Amino acid sequence: MKKRMSIQDKAEAALKEAVRGVIKEHKKTGRPLPIWKDGKVVLVSPYKLK
């Protein structure tokens, strides 16, 4: 029997899928990704991310 996912689990899965898509698109175009680090926005190469 399959376990039903909670709304929180569904939301987390959707967010992870969206992030993978964004990283993939940035790798394709070579654009850096803005991330939040130590209270600041930092541009990171998409090739340094999973």
Buried (B, 14 or more C-beta within 10 A) or exposed (E): EEEEEEEEEEEEEEEEEEEEEEBEEBBEEEEEBEEEEEEEEEEEEBEEBE
